[in-house]
Amino acid sequence: MASVHNIPAPDAVARLFNDLLGRRVVAKKSAVKQAVTPRSPGAFGLYGPGDDQIDGIVFCDVALACYSGAALSLIPAATVQQSVRAGKMADGTFENFSEVLNIARGWFDTPGQPPVKLRRCVPAPCDLPKELIALLLKPAERLDLDIEIDGYGAGKMLLVVK
């Protein structure tokens, strides 16, 4: 079944991060698919046209979530390195990262379809409903990315759609 929503190209992901964070960002397709589960440390962005309908998921590992949240508010890279090493985000960094994912909602918009909104941003490990786990395991489309934020570091992102 073909997806009703878009998966962005890597350059569109890099462009959004670059414009939003005001620094050079490189996004490349990953050589390997990430094995992402609700137990994976990082954060999930859940996207859909309505509260009861999730059509797309973005997962960022702890490193990318921390680096992008920190870069948005100009938190020094050295400060956020402790969170990356600990494998979890500080509250303020998570809030900033949530705003990054909120702005990224346009990645999923498709002409002729209802606009997609960020419905929830969930720190992981977490519990996800079975239908979202199924979407992670068998999406209509999937994109695994390696993303590097200049001055901060690199991390991984997974985008999936129904």
N, C-alpha and C positions, 0 to 999 in steps of 0.2 A: 504494500500500500504506500502510495506516495505521500509525503508530508505536506501539510497545508501551511507550514511555516518554513521560513528560510533558516539556513545555517550560514553564518557570515564567512567570507573568505578570510584567511589569516591576515591579509593586509588591512582589511576593515577593522579587525580586532586591534591590530597595532595602531592604526590611525586614531581610534577612539581613545585608547590609553594614552597615546602621545598628546592628543589635543587636551584631554582632561587633566593629565598629570604635568604637562608642560616640560616633558623630557623625552628623550629618544627611547622608543620601545620597539623591540623586534619580536615578532610572532612568527613561528615556523611550525609546519606540521610535524608532529612527533613521529619518530621512527617506530615507536612501539605504542600500542594502545594501553592506556592506564586501566588497571583493574580497580575501579571505583565502587565502593560499597558505602552504606550508611556509617560504617565503622572507620572509614578513611578519614584521617585528620585533615581538616580544611573547612570549607564552607560551601553550601549549596544555595544557588539562587533558583527559585521556582517561579516560572513564568506562565501566564495564561490570560485569556480574555475575560475570565470570570473567576471568582473565588473558588468555585467548585470544579474548575477545569484547569489542569496544568498540562500544557502542551510542550513545554521546553524546560530543560534543566541546564544550568551552568554549575560545574564543580571546579573550584580552585583549591589546590593544595595549600597547606599552611603558609608556605613561603610566598606564593603569589598573592594570597589574600593579605598577608601582613605587609608585604612590600607595596602593593597598590594602595592599601588603606593608609599606610604611613606617608607615601609619596603625595597623596591627595592633600594632606594637611601639613606637609613639610616636616614631619617628624624625622629626625636624623636617622640615617640607615643604621648606624652603630647602636642606637637605642632599640630598634626593632629586631636586631639580630638575636637578642636574648629570647624574644618570643618565638622566633623561628627555631632556635635550638631547643626550646622547651616544648615545641610542637603545639602551641596554642596561642590564640590571639588575645591581646588585652581588649577590654570593652571598647575603648575609644577607637582603636584600630578597626575592630569589627564594625562599628557604626560607620566609619569612613568607607570601609570596603563595601558595606551595604549600599551606600550612595553610588559607588562605582557601578555596582550591578544594576541599580535602579536606572542609571543613565544608559546602560547597555541594552535596555529593553528593546530598543529599535533594531537590534540585530535580528530579531525574530519577526518583525513586521513584514507582512506580505500583502501586496495590493489585492483588494477584493475580500480580505479577511478582517475580522474584528481586530482592533489594535491590542497588542499584548502588553501586559503590565507585570512588573515584578510583584508577585503576590506575597512571597516570604523570602527572607534570607535566613538560613539555618546554619549555625555553627555545628561542625561535625568533629568527632563522632556524635551520631544522633539516631533517632528512630524516624524512619520514613514509612509512609503507608505502602502496602504491597504493590499498588498500581504504579507508584513512582519507582520502586525497585525494579519492576518489570520494564518500565521505560528505560532505565539505566542499562539493563541487560539486553533489551531488544528494541532499540530505537529505529525509526524509519531512516534517520540520518544521524551521523556522528562525526565529530571533529575533535581530535586530540591535538593540543598545541603545547609547544615549549615557548615560554614568554620571558624575555629579559627586559627589566626596567633599569635603564642606565642610572648608575649611582646607588642602586639598591641590591639587585640580584635577580635570579631567575627562579621560575616556578612552572607549574603545569596547570593547564586548563582543559576541561572536557566540556563540550557542548553537545547536547542531544535534543532531538525533537521527535514527536509522534509522527 
